[in-house]
């Protein structure tokens, strides 16, 4: 049995849609994080449970559903793992109103590897023993809860403390990390656009033109195809204006170019159409 401080396996299982997912895909830093120099990644909660038929699992999952919106704004992820096939997992997830990912270990390969196969269950053979692992971004185990008895499962307050302890060690956690020149070079703060979009190039950065090739509404990241054919990354925080700014693919833009250790990025992106 793995213990706190051990490396958790980066296993791959089908999710509730039948799409293969590995654990590290939930903890990786985003493309914008890389551009800002924040490469720590994010914590992950992994819950192994018997299945939809267990009233204790139902109670735990209902509690976690009340926690899912908080996890989203805390940049943490949660996955639930059971041995039922993806279609059954999808039905249970929908019934709960859950937005987090359910993974299917139908072959029992992962729970056997972790030595948490439950051989006591009669009606539904060989499910997982209930365990909850809180993982650091590198998949090191920060904390582990044995939920054989329900009282052993973590409360939401315990999960909050675990997540806080992990994130406090990361470079992006302190406020001053977001005020350094490297970060502000990519994001355009309100003080620069409060009286209107700033003049392109007024800060000495080179100005280029191109067309928005793609923009992901979920991540807020996009790609500009510069007129010379070079692809330039940008984030919605590089667009002057309030709130969550979006821009449609195909829009012609002019922008300031910033060089980062992770590649070229656009700043002060302004539509010219």
Secondary structure, DSSP 8 states (H G I E B T S, - for coil): ---TTSB----EEEETTS-EEETHHHHS--HHHHHHT------EEEEE---TT-HHHHHHHHHHHHHHHHHHHTT-EEEEEESS-HHHHHHHHHHHT--SEEEE-TT-HHHHHTT-EE---SSSTTEE--EEEEE-TT-BEEEEEE-SSGGGS--HHHHHHHHHHHHTTSTTSSGGGGSSHHHHTTS--HHHHTTS---TTTTS--EEEEEEEEE-TTT-EEEEEETTS-EEEEEGGGS-SSSS----TT-EEEEEEEEETTEEEEEEEEE--
